[in-house]
């Protein structure tokens, strides 16, 4: 999958803004990130340029086009890759609430990640 940071609204600026607003810091490496993203089918994958970790969310959540889908779509993220954070390999494939990842990024508490 190709990852790119789009700046123009016509080419995905709304997705870029969503990633920056919801994940100002990477939950895996705790560094401030300007996310790159790519999509496949119904998921948008955000990659941290610092640690190359990848977190994906349902495209409906990002695009705010839930409508009837709101009954089936949860605001969860999947940790697709931990990049160069090899001590976090146990998190790959885990589905977690977006709010939990936001808390991890804010706290910078490695022990919490290791306990999951």
Secondary structure, DSSP 8 states (H G I E B T S, - for coil): ---B---SGGGTHHHHHHHHHH-SB-TTT-SB---EEEEETTEEEEE-TTT--EEEEEHHHHHT--GGGGGT--SEEEEEE-TT-GGGGGGTT-EEEHHHHHHHHHH--HHHHHH-
